Amino acid sequence: MPGRLSLTARLTAFYTLVSALVLIGMGLLVSQATGRHFVELDRDYLKDKIGLVQKIVRESPTQAERSARLDELLGSHHGLRIELRQGERLVYGREGSGFPANLPAADSGADPVDWTEGRQNLRGLSARVDAPPGAGDDPATALQLRMALDTEHHAHFLHGLRHTLALYLLGAILLSGLLGWWAARRGLAPLRVIKERAMTVTAQKLDQRMPVDAVPAEFADLARSLNTMLERLQADFARLQDFSSDLAHELRTPINNLLTQTQVSLAQKRDASAYRDILASNAEEFQRLARMVSDMLFLAKTEHGIELPNPEAIALHQETRALFEFYDAVAEDRRVRLTLAGEAVVMGDRLMVRRAIGNLLSNALRHSPDGAEVAVVIGQHGANTTLCLSNSGPTISPEVLPRLFDRFFRVDKSRSHPDSDGTGLGLSITQAIMAAHGGTVTASSRDGLTSFCLLFPGSSSG
């Protein structure tokens, strides 16, 4: 999709953003810490000079000597500014020096106050000074000292530091972006290997598998999942190919019969009764084809998952007895005895459940020898209900049992079952019906006795 960022670009952008935030935060922290350090240095410096001024005032017996010593102090300390007042009277300093009135006291522990005067950046504190007797000051009123320091050298240093930090941060962010892109590209290299391997998978090459041991643990689960998916696709594709081949084989026989019979009937003129016989035979083949198509459509719907159309309580013993009555004529003709034991009620679709039992019963009657018995036993298996149908006959080998529910599968592939109306889909449909009901169907064969068991979940005995 145009405009969509790749995973590498997203990871690079995310890594660059995180690095930028961390670096900018660190730069701000360094800048603020440096500024704070200068404030503390200036506060200690001002307090030291305030103490020196207080000493000068205490030790100066006359105002003239005090002024001289303060002038000497200012001359030896560049950027220092001093103002002494007694009430509203200026004792030392110059008028209009610009000291703010709210300077904090040095002994209060507060930070100095910053202000700007012209192009100067000043930082100051205040203090109370007791003048000695005889200095010409009013002894009843203490002197008020205000002192300020020019912080231009600090501002110059901070400006240079911030400029250097900005250049460093810009370069570090760009470098972080490049390193993030390199790390993301290297980290996603196994994903590109999986992609290239996946591009080689085609309908003719479903045996390709994703590398598992050669990729990091985070991609190993993805590779295993893809391999599992490919195994399912390969198995489904193989079943589809087998099904297509079986379907073509099953459809070819009735179509060839119809074509041959029609060509023979057209080869010479016949009477009306002969044509009626031919049409009746063709109708039987068409009915077989219609049943096969109907069964295939039903299987296709169940394989894609269907909801039970009419779920209701079903008495299995009643449905089985009704089917006994339906197959009674076939059983009498083969002298096969039908028996039923047990009762139970399950939830499901009545027509679908009846069709599943009917398929098993029809299959048992078709393969039971004359004079045999077909027994249906309904019982409980834990919280589930089972319906097991058993009939005598040839034992089916264990290798063949799992394939009994495959479409069009026959134990004896050389037989075409000309005497049977079956399409080879009955057991497949039974399995699909049980899957739609959340149950299963199993088969077993031993010592000449073959059994099929339907298992219904969440049932209650009747």
Buried (B, 14 or more C-beta within 10 A) or exposed (E): EEEEEEEBEEBBBEBBBEBBEEBBEEBEEEBEEBBEEBBEEBBEBBBEBBEBBBEBBEEBEEBEEBBEBBEEBBEEBEEBBBBBBBEEEEBBBEEEBBBBEEBBEBEEEEBBBBBEBEEBBBBBBBBEBEBBEEBEBEEEEBBBBBBBBBBEEBEEBBEEBBEEBEEEBEEBBEEBBEBBBEBBBEBBEBBEBBEEBEEEBEEEEBEBBBBBEEBEEEBBEBBEEBBEEBEEEBEEEEEEEBBEEBBEEBEEEBEEBBEEBEEEBEEEEBEEEEEEEBEEBBEEBEEBBEBBEEBBEBBEEBEEEBEBEEEEEBBBBEBBBEBBEEBEEBBEEBEBEBEBEBBBBBBBBBEBBBBBBBBBBBBBBBBBEEEBBBBBBBBEEEEBBBBBBBBBBEEBEEEEBEEBBBBBBBBEEEEEEEEBEBBBBBBBBBBBBBBBBBBBBBBBBEEEEBBBBBBBBEBEEB
